[in-house]
Amino acid sequence: MFYLEQLGGRADIVREHASAYRDSVSSVLNHRDVLVNLLGEVDFPDKEQTLELLETVEDFISADSIDYSSWRRREERRLDRNIAALEDVVESEQFDLISVQWEAFSNSFAFASEIWVNLQQSSDQLIVELEQERTAFLGEAPQLYQSALETIQVSRDSITQLESEIETTRSAIRELHLVLDMISPIVVPESEKLRALQASVNRALQKPPTEQPAPGTMLAVMESLSHANENLRASLFLLKTAEFDDEEVTSQLEELSSYLTWYEDRSQELLSRHTDPDIKRAFEIIRVAITGIRRVMPGLLDASEQFVTMKETLNEKTSLLEVERMEIQEAETLLASLKEDAEKRIDELSLYERYVRLDLARFRASEPITSRQSAQLYYDRVGPISAPLFDQRASRRYRAITWLNDFERAYADAQEGTLVLNQMIDDISALKEELEAKIFDYIHLRTMGASFTLEDFEEIINVYNGGFATFNARYQRASRLISELLEYPSSYSPELSRDLRSLDSALFRANQVWAQKEMTYFYFMKWLFNSIIVALTVALIMVAASALAAYPFSRMRFFGRKQGLLVLLLIQMFPSVMFMIALYALLQFLGRYIPMLGLDTLGGLILVYSGGIAFNIWLIKGYFDTIPDTLEEAALIDGATRFQTFYKIVIPLARPILAVIAILTFMSIFNEFVLAKIMLQSIDKWTYAVGLWQFSGRFETAWGPFTAAALIGAVPMLLFFLILQDYIVGGLTKGAVKG
């Protein structure tokens, strides 16, 4: 009615019909209420059903719509049957009164339907008139402007399609070029044969002809030559018609055609001298050449025909492309001339429509809100209009109205999720009890050598996956709605806010309890401990073995000393990754006899890492060279053995280099990844570096746990360095004092 009031006299008929329709709706509901009161005073078998049918009238008629045909089809027949059955139950006067009221109710419903039809017709006519006025107000400029925009869009779509088709055609043409290029290696040699043969044929043609008829084989050769030349000329004609741009291929084919034509023109002369030895040889050479040419001729002719077709298609698509581009240029020119006027009128119309919507919002906002239903109706009517005006979602602007709906949705989702969760727990418990009842029998069978697979675990996993996916989705949706309620609070009490927070926490807790945990987190400390054991053991082995091996190279002179040092240096030229296959095979072999040194063992990994001793020998040997020999000679004079001078004098003085070797070895082994990943398969045997790799997946990386694990992993290296740092700067005078 608000819009009708704004339209003035143009909407008189619509207002009249709308007013009549409102009155008719009131009449229908009044007759219904009277009929309900009359039926409520009597007792009959179908009384409850009849009253329920009358109460559902609002489902078929309201101030905004009516569905009389559905009411007649679904409700009226049953009501008429139930009321007619009252004749045998109530007194005649009371039955007549009920019948009259029933007829009045039914007729008023039918009358309201007729008025609704009239209202729709008058409304449609008014809409047509308003559309005409809108068109007259806007003028032709907006229509032409919109038409030009549509033309540009259609043309651009056509251009995109044409460009794709043109590219496909050009690709096919390039393939035909390759096919024609492949013919050249066959055509050129045969053409050279025919050219070289011309001189001897010319000399033979100077001889007198013979009277004997030519044999059939020679006639067949000349016929094949003529047929091949005909096909070749046809292919050349097609290629020239299509403007074939490979001049080399064209010239080769033309040259071959000229030679074939030369022999074809002299066919009678050649046949008349068929007894001449040179002519016989010429026919044999021509036969072989024609055989090779005929082998490629079908492909040449077919490629030429396809080339012509593709070229015509390309020219056609190119022409259409130019036409579409011209249409875009014309439409863009038209747009430039209409843009200012069209946009101005459209903006004026949009501004007017905005004012009308704002007035409508004010009109509807003036209606009182007396119940939750009226509040919901207010939100449904005013929300869509006010949202664009205030640049805010209607659900947030009218939070006092919508928050209860969101809470009901959250409650329904949480309730449904809880039902699914309880059902999942019951199903898993039942499967668990069933498995416990038979697990010992299966264990006994397995110890007896029987081989089988238990499907019970797979069933439990399937139940968990299906149930968790369902209830987790419901809980997350409920949690999101509750979070929005807390983020954009309304007029509810602080106690309710606390309850909402508790509910949100409970939903989050349920998700955390039942979410599948990463196996990574359970083994991290095990991986860290494995790395410490491996790195520390290798560091000790490296220091001890390198020191023992470096001492003879530094203090003793023996055959092969220099060559041994060169071999150690040569080994360092090759990275360890070159020996991965050999190392893998070595551990596989050792594992058969010494399990602790096999694959997937920390002992085997320690053995592999110990192979890097050569570099450390060089470092320690160089440091030993800086220690004076006189200290050891003095000890030997005092009765010390060579080994005693080594560990009582040299080792204390070499503590700095030994500490450096230990630190470098520990850090490099602690962070080594490649060899550890290859040698270790069991997750509980992994080292720290391999475990860190597990935090990175195909689609995402757990950066939080990854950085935390990296920080924790740095602690052992830091402690190891702090423990040995004193040995780096100290020990320079250790062992230099007698005693």
PyMOL commands that set and color helices and strands:
alter all, ss='L'
color gray80, all
select helices_A, chain A and resi 2-40+47-59+68-88+92-138+140-205+216-241+247-265+267-272+277-365+372-390+394-397+399-447+456-487+494-514+519-555+561-571+576-593+595-597+602-625+629-637+642-653+655-670+674-679+683-685+688-693+703-729
alter helices_A, ss='H'
color red, helices_A
deselect
rebuild
show_as cartoon
